[in-house]
Amino acid sequence: MNAKKINEIFTRFRQANPTPTTELKYHNHFELLVAVILSAQATDISVNKATEKLFRVANTPLKILKLGETKLRDYVKTIGLYKGKAANIIKTCNILVEKHNSHVPHTREELEELPGVGRKTANVILNTCFGEPVIAVDTHIFRVAQRIGLAKGTTPLEIEKQLVKVIPKKFIHDAHHLLILHGRYICTARKPKCPECLINDLCEYPNKTRIE
């Protein structure tokens, strides 16, 4: 896909949604970190339902540690893989308290040292909390980027590197959220809503759906 077309795609996305952001609900960096850890293989809706109650009673590393792993599990048990996630959150809270004065670190290396935090989660925090021009490639972005024709690859890291290279710098910060939202609501996995798509004429997907 040529640079002119890519620029037009993101120009349209931005015009339709000038201030895109995550649909996870949070009030501070720590809350977002917990929410993103919980969101692995889970929907934002399910995470928001659980964290709404959790964050009322515990929204700092010390408060989570005081709550304890057993009670933490009770708050997040409606989320898939909740036992492992609860264990990781407790371990992460210990590290935040001991090494970072209860603050969420803002380097990739320090973030990826936290249990339950991989490259994708680190990128979400770097982008959303600290304004870094990085792209967290989740399943939506992995699918959408290839379907549209923005990038091709077999791993999220390959897609991430290509997207950072081809997307104009002025759009990089918001590209993560713009692509996720597009994949979640329009360019869906099983049956993309091509007739409703605002970049239908730019997209290079050969099997576009039609109005039935």
Secondary structure, 3 states (H helix, E strand, C coil): CCHHHHHHHHHHHHHHCCCCCCCCCCCCHHHHHHHHHHHCCCCHHHHHHHHHHHHHHCCCHHHHHHHCHHHHHHHHCCCCCHHHHHHHHHHHHHHHHHHHCCCCCCCHHHHHCCCCCCHHHHHHHHHHCCCCCCCCCCHHHHHHHHHHCCCCCCCHHHHHHHHHHHCCHHHHHHHHHHHHHHHHHCCCCCCCCHHHCCCCCCCCCCCCCCCC
